[in-house]
Every structure is written in C-alpha cells, then in structure tokens.
Amino acid sequence: QIRTLREEIAHQEELIGKLQKEKKGAGEGRQKTEEDIQAMEDKCNHLSKVKGKLEQSLDECEDALEREKKSKGDVEKMKRKIEGDLKLTQEAVSDLERVRSELQQTLMRKE
C-alpha cells in the first residue's frame, strides 16, 4: 500500500510539474500578448494623431483652393471688364481718327 501511495505521489508530482510548465508558458504568452496590445495601442494613437494632422491639412488645402477659385473668378471678371473697356476705347480712337481725317479733308478743300 505504501508503494502504491508513493507511485501516486510521484504521478501527482509529475502532473504538478507539467501544470507548472503550462502555467509558466501561459504567463509568458499573456505577457507577450499584453506587450503586443500595448504596441498596437501606441501605433493606433500615433495613427490617430497623423490622421488628425492630415485632416487639418486637407481642410487648409480645401480653404486655399476655394480662395484661389474666388480669386481666379475675380481676375476673370476684371479681365472681361478691361477687355470691354479696351474695345470701347479702340472704337472711340477709331471714331476720333475718322473725324480727324474728315476734318483734314475739309481743311484741305478749303485751302
């Protein structure tokens, strides 16, 4: 009976050893998993900051684009006005040259 008990103790000690190894392996696995989670959280926080900066840059670029579009529209409007003024001025110069020519002819006839 003592031998049976000793065999049982040895068997239980074997089981305890195996369980301790499993416990140690599980603890190491848990620690690695926690480290991985922390690294991923750090990466997520970093990417969130980068995303925020990119969104801010996008907003600034969109604002600049809108200002540029407005400015271009204003320039086009001014260009059309100046072209219209130029046309009117050229017509006025042409009319004045015609009148001058007529006056010169009239003057030449009187001489």
Residue pairs with C-beta under 8 A, 6 or more apart in sequence:
none
